[in-house]
């Protein structure tokens, strides 16, 4: 898409202008004063791209003093605060705009200017240095040097020495570059540790005491930077991990934040481009890398101990439940709902394509269990059945299905309900006191179960009665011709599709609750309409009501109007045909008359010529 191409061109241009020097002064001279404000206000550049352009012009955080950092933060705050929400959010519904505008207006109430500046001035090199890549490159260069030395006997010594000297210079440059980046990263790490309280500004604490990333930070910082490029998505995941570690949180706080990000970040896949969907996948691959060893207790606990604060009363079953039922199950629900209606692929092709791109990107970490993989394969097969084979989306779904089937043999089935029960047992172990009370509790439980069964039977009876009334009402409404009522088969098929799409969402899922409420409201409304129809029929002794008479008159008037219009149209058509026939007949007659006149004239001319010839012949003989 052109949006992605423009972003790529600007990103490549900034890298080109910075190369080969990492100094800020040469690059800063290319930009005007107050460049950020001009980019945002004059040229209407989106904030994430504007920050990418002006970031190299600022001094590195590793070399900034406290006064310089606060000055830069104030400059960034003034430029961003001067923006109006309608300049940033020009698309979407009015309700969505109002929500985004509220978040934007409260930006510097929820986040300090220093915290905002810290996020946008940091780069991936400040948080992550791949020393392994540098070591690997140096080892390969050493091998090339050894190979050159072995060739020394067959070629000139000067040529070998020249090539070896060249390789050694490259190795020396790599070592220096690695030292520069490692030193800068350690300096930035020290800079951040001295200001760890800044990182707390992006954390909000709810009424239950749980700390999660604030909406302002997610909307105005994380989401824009994740969408920009792959390296920025990687940086966003590292920054989230940095904030969690700064608060010295436990692994369960990390899982709570991951689950919160799954619910808030994943939905943007429906409105972004394919490359942005891939960036979202990269963000989650790195963010959830601590969960890949959920089956191995030793590896998982070692990883948790290395990165998070661990408590003594935490068990392996609790970890598994938090990973599978908390993070991956919420992720699974989103994908099931996204792939639930493949028949609407023409109007929803972008969202479906982005979902498949995202699933391809996170295939190494999701699906994590066999249950989820089987459900996804089923959805992808239904998608292929609905979408024609010549459509690209069909091939994408087929490719993803093959990839998931390839991983299926390495996945284990997990009963999430049983896992939840095991977790609860682990949290509340049996004691002697509870063991003595257990028979009584069991009797009470049996009585409660009986009451629940009776209540269920009553509800089923009531539901069947309402269903019967609804069917009768649908039949009468359909016979009256007012509205088109779907058949029982169509309604049952739709209900079955919805049920299959959310069959594993039984644990207090908001989507199921919403659908249940909607169905209940529809049934109540339908039963009310049926009762009103019954009362109307009883009161009027099955006579035609005023509304029916009015509807009948309206239908008759409409039919008469349609007949009159059809008659007029037929008359106009007949007149036009008669006129055309008359014109064609006149044209034919005129053509025939013209031809006969021409033939007569030519015949008379020929006869005259013959007579002239006859007169001239005797004179010729006489001569």
N, C-alpha and C positions, 0 to 999 in steps of 0.2 A: 504494500500500500504506500501511497505517496507520503503519508504521515511518517511512516517508519524510515523511508528513504531520506526525507528532509532531516530527521533526527540523526541518522547515520552520517550524512554529509557534514553536519555541523560538528558532531563529535570528532570525526576524522580531521576536520579542519583545525580544531583546537589542538589536537595531538600533533598535527603537522607544524603548527606555529610554535609549539613548545619544543620541538625536537631540533637539535640534539641537546640544547641547554635546559637545565632544570631551574635556572635562576628566574625570579619573578619579574625583575626590572625590565628586560627586553620585551616580555609579553605585555606587561602593564602599559608600556608606551604605545601599544597598538590600540588601546581602549581609551575612550574619552573619560572625563571626570564624571563621577556619579554614574558609572556605566550601568549598574544594576537598575537604578531608577529609570534610566532611559530605555533599557530593554523591556522592563515591565510596563511602563506607562506609555511610552511613545510607540514602540514597536509591537506591543501586546504579546511578547514572548511568554510562554508558560514558565512559571517559577523554576521548575526542575531543570529546564534547558538553559534559562538565564543564569542560574547558579553554576551550571557546568561550564558556561562560557567565561564567567568572571572569577571562578575559583583559582585558576593559576595566577591571577593578578595579585592575590593576597599573599602576604608573607606566610610561610609554612608555620603551622601551630608549634612545631618543634623549636622555632626561633622567635616566636612572639613573646613579648612581655605582657604582664597583666594589663597595663594601660592600653597597649595596642589591641589586645583581644577585646576589651570592653568598648573601645572606639569602633572596631569593626562590627561588633554586635549591635551597637547603637545605629550605625550606618545602615545595616541590613534591616533593622527594625523599622526605621523611618521609610525606607523604600517599600517594604512589604505592607506596612500599615497604610500607606497612601493609596493602595489598590482598593477598588470597590468590588464587592462580590459579583455584580453583574458583568464585570470585565473578565472574571475568571471562569464563571459557570454560565455559559451561553446556551447550553443545550439541556434537554430533559424537561420533566414536568415541573410545574410551579411548586408542588409540594416538596419535591427533591431539591429544588433551588433554595427554598426557605430553610430546609434542614442544613444544607451545605453553608448557606449564608450565616446561620447561627453559629456553626462550628468555626467559620472563618472569623466572625466578629469577636468570638471568645478566645481566639488563638493565643494572644499574649496574656490572657488571664490564666489559661491552663498551662502554658509553657512560657518560661522566662526567655527574654531575648538572647541571653547567653547560651541557653540550651539549644535554641533554634539555630543560632550561628554555629555552634559546635557541630551540630548534625550536618549542616550544609557545607562547612569548610573542610571537614574531614574527608579523606579519600581512602580507598581500599588499602593502599600501601601503608597507611598509618596504623591499620588494625591487623593486617595479615601479610606476612612475608613468607613466601614459599622458598625457604632455604634449601629444601630438597631438590627443587628444580635447578637452582644454581649449582649445587654439588653434582648433580647429574650431568649438567653441561660441561663442567670443568673436567669430570672423569672422561667424558667422550673426547674432549680436546687432548687429554693426556694420552689416550689410546692412539689418536692420530699422530701425535709426536713420536710415539714408539714405532708406529708403522713407517714413518718417514726415516727413522734411524735405521730400520731394517733394509730400506731401499738404498741406503748410502753406498753400498758396494756396486750397484748397477747404474747409478747416475752420478752426475758431477756433485762434488761436495758443496760447492757454492750454492747451487740450487736448493739442496736439502737444507743447508743452514738458513737460507732465506725463508723457506717455508716454515721451518721450526720456529724461527724468530717471530714470524707473523702469528703463529698459533699461540706462542707464549704471551704475546702482547694482548691477544683476545682474552686469554685466561686471566691475566693481570687486571684487565678492565672489568671482567666479571666479578673478580674478588673485591675490587674497589666499590663497584656498584652495590654488591651485597652488603658490604660494611656500611655504606652510606644509608641504605634503606633500613638495615637493622638498627643503626644508631638513631635514625629519625623515628622509627617505630617505638624504640625504648623511651626516647624523649617525650613523644606524644603520650605514651602510656603513663609516664610520670606526671605529665601535665593534666591528664584526665583524673588520675588518682588524687591529685591535690584538689580537684574540683568535683569530686564524686557527687556532691549534693546537687550539682547541675543535672545529673542524669536522673535524679528522683523527680524532676519536673515533668517527665513524660509518663509517670506512673500515677494512676488514680486508684483510690481505695474505696470499695463499695461499703454498704451498710453492714455486710457480714464480715468485714475486715479483710476481704480478698483483694490483693493488689494486682491490677492488670494495666496494660498500656492504655492511655487515655485516647478518647475519640479524636481530639484535636491533633495529637501526635500521629495517629494512624492516617487520618485524612489529609493532613497538610505536609507531612514529612515522609512517612513510610510508603504510602501508595504511589505518590508521584515518582519517587526515586526507584522503586521496584520496576515501574513500567519503562523507565528511560533506557536501560541497557542491562546486559547480563552481569557486568562487573558491579553495577550499582545495586542490582538485586542481591548479589553476594554480599556487598557492603551492608545493605539493610539488615540481612540476617545476622551478620557479625555484630552490628550495633545493638540489635535486640538482645543478643546473648550478653553483650557487655553491660547493658542496663540491669539485666537479671542478676548477673554476678556482682554488680556494684551493690545491690541490696542484700547480698549474701542470702539469697533465697534458696529454698529446698527444691528438690526435683519436682515436687507437686506444684509449686508455684510456676515452675517452667512449663509443666503440662497445662496448667490453667491458662497461661498466656498463649501457649501454642493453640489451644482449643479456641480461645477468643480470636486469634488471628485467622484461624480456619473459617470462622463464621463471618468475619468482617472483610477479609482480603479476597477469598475465593469468589464471591459474587461479581467482582469486577471483570471476571472472565467473560461474562455475557455481553460486555459493552466495549471490549478492547480489541486490539488487532492480534494476529497470530503470533507475532514476535513478542508482544507484550504478555501473551498467555504463556509463552515459553519462559519469559523472565519470572513470572509468578511461580512457575514450576521450579526454577532454579532456587528461588527464595525458600521454598518449602523443603526442597531436598537438603539444603544445608541446615535449615532450622531444625529439622526433625532427625538429624543424623544420630542424635543420642538415643533414639528409640529403636535402631535397627537390630540390636541384640536383645530384644524383648524375650526371646526363648531361652537365652543362656544367662542364668542367674549370676555366675561369676563375672562374666564380661560386662553385663549391664551394671552391676554394683560397682565394679572397678571404674567404669566410665563416669558414673554418677559421683563417686567419691572424688574423682579428679576435677570435676567441673562445678559441683554444687555442694551445698551444706547437707549432710545426711544425718538423719535422726535414728536413734536406736530402735524405736518401736515401729519403724517402717519395714514392711515385709515384701517379698518378691511378688506375691499375689496382688498386693496393693499397686505395685509398680505396673504389673501387667494390665490390671483393670484400668488404671489411668491412661495407659498408652492405647489400648485397643478400644475400650468402651468410651473413653473420653475424646481422644484426638482422632484416631482413624475411623471410628464409627460415625462421628460428625462429618468427616470428610466423605465417607461412603454415602451418607444421606444426601449430601449436596449433589454428588455425581449421579445417584439414582434418579433424583428429581430432574436434573438437567437432561438426562437421556430418556425420560419417561414418555415423551410424545414425539417420536420420530416422524409421524405422519405430517407434522407441521414444518418439515425441513426447509420448504421453500421460503417461508417467512422467518424461520429461526435458524438458517444455515450458518450464520456467523457464530452464534452461541454454541451450536453443536460442533462446528469445526474447531473452535477455540478449546472446548472441553476435551476433544480428542487429542489436540496438540499438548494440552496440559497433562493428560494421562500418560502420553508417550514420554514426557519429560520426567515425571515422577515415578516411572515404572519400577525403578530400583527400590523404592521404599513403600509404594502402594500399588496393588493391594497387599496387605501384610498377612492376611489369613485367607484360607481357602474359601470360606463362606462368601467373603466379599468378591473374590475373583470369579466364582461361579455366577453370582448375581450380575456382575458386569458383563460377562460373556453372554449371558441370556439377553441383556439389554442390547448389546451390540448386534446379536443375531436378529432381533426384532427390527433394529434400525436398518440392517441390510435388506430385510424382507420388504420394508416400506419404501426404501430409496432405490431408484433405478440404477442399474449397473454402470451406466455411462456417466454417472455423476461422481465427481471426485470424492465426495463425502462417503460414498459407498466403499470405495477403495481404502480410504483412511480407516473406516470402521473395521474392514476386513483385516488390514495390517495390524491394528491394535489388538484384535481378537487373537490373531496368531501369536503375538508377543505375550499376551497374558496366559494363553494356553501353554506356552513354552515355560513359563514360571510356575505353572500350577503344581507340577510334581514336587517342587521344593517347599510348598506352603502346607501348613497344618490347619485342619478345621478346629475352630474354637467355639464352644457354646458360651456366648457372652452372658446369658442369664445365669448359668452355673458358675461362671467366673465371678459374677456379682455376689452370689450366695457364698462362695468360698471367701471372698473378701470380707463380707459381713461376719462370717464365722471367725475369721482371723482377728477382726477388730473387737469382737465380744466373745472371748473364750468362755466355756462352761466352767462353773465353780460348783462346790458342794451345795451351796445355798440354792442356786438355780436348778441343780439336779433334783433336789427334794421337791421343788415346786413344779417340776416338769409335767407329772401326770395331770395335775390340776390345770395347768396351762394348756395341756393337750385337749382336755375336755372342753375348756372354754373355746379353744380354737375350732373344735368340731362343731360346737353350737354356732359359732360365727360363720363357719363354712356353710352350715345348713341354711342359716338366714340369708347368706349371699346367694345360694342356689334358688331359694324361694323368690328372692328379689329379681334374680335373673329370669326365672320363669314368668313372673308378672310382667317384666319388661318385654320379654319375647311375645307374650300374648297381646300386650298393648301395641307392640310394633306391627304384629300381623294384622290387627284390626285397622290400624292406621294405613297399612299398606293396601288392605282391601278397599277402604274408603277412597284412598288416592287413586286406585285403579278405576273405580266407578266414576270418580270425578274426572279423570283423564278421558274416559270414554265419552262422557256427556259433553265435555268441553270440545273434544275432537269432533263429535257429531254436529255441534252447533256451528263449526267452521270458523270460530273466532281466532284460534291459534293452532299451530301445528304441534302436536304432542309426540315426542319420540316414542318408538315402540319399546316394549319390555325387553326385547332382545338387545336393542341398541343401548338402553340404559344399563342392562346387566353387563354388556361388553365393556362399557365405559367404567362401570364400577369395578369390574375384574381387573382392567388395566391399571386403574389407580391403586387397587389393593395390592397388585403384584409389584408396583413401583415402590411401595412403602411398607412391604410386608415385614421388614425387620426393624421398623421404627416404633416399637411398642413401649419403649422406656421414656415415657413422658415427653414425647416429641411434640414440638409446637405445631408442626405442619399437620400431624394427625388430628390434634385437638382442634385446629382451625377447620379442617375438613369435616370433622364430626359436628361441630357447631353449625356449619353451613348446611349440612344434610338435615340436621334436626330442625333448623329454622325453615328449610324448604318444606319438610314434611308437615310442620305445624301450619305453615301458610296454606299448603294444599288441603290439609284436613279442614281448615277453617273455610276454604272456598267450597269444599264438598258439603259441609254443614249448611252454608248459606244457600247453596243450590237446592238442598233438600228442603229447607224451610220455605224457600220461594215456591217450590213445587207443591208443598203441602198447603200453603196459604191460598194459592190461586187454583187449586184442584186441577193441576196439569193444564191450565189455560196458557195462552201465549201472553207473555208479559209485555209491558210497554217497550222495554228495550228490544225484545225480539221483533215486535212490530216495526220499530224504528230501524232495526238492522235489516229486516226484510224489505222495507221501503227503500232503504239506502241501496241494497243489492239490486232491487228492481230498477231503480233510477240509474244505477251504474250500468246495468245490462242494457237498458234502453239507450243510454248515451253511447255505449260501445256499438250497439247495432246501428244507430244513426251514423256514427262516425264511419263504420264499415261500409254502410250503404253509400254515403257521400264519396268515400274513397273509391268505391266500385264505379260510381257514376263518372267521377273524374277520369278514372282509368279508361272507361269505355269511350268517353268523349275524345280523349287523347288518341285512342286507337282509331276511332272513326276519322279524326282529322288527319292522322298519318296515312290512312288508307286513301282518303280523298286526295291528299297531296301527291301520293305516289301514283294514283290513277291519272291525275292531271299531268303529271310529269311524263308519264308513259304516252299519253295521247299527244302531247305537244312534241315529244320526240318522234312519234310515228308520223305526224303531219310534216315535221321538218324533213324527215327522211324521204317521204313520198314526193314532197316538193323538189327536193334535190334530184331525185331520180327522174322526175318529169323534165326538169330543166336540162339535165344531162342528155336525156333522150332527144329533146328538141334540138339541142346543139348538134348532136350526131347526125340527125336527119338533115339539117341545114348543110352540114359539111358534105354529105353525100350528094345533095342536089347541086352544090357548087362544082363538085367533081364531074357530075354528069354533064353540066353545061360546058365545062372546059374541054372535054374529050373530043367532040366533033370538030371543033376549031383546030385542035391539034392534028386531027387526021387530014383536014383540008390543007394545012400547011405541008 
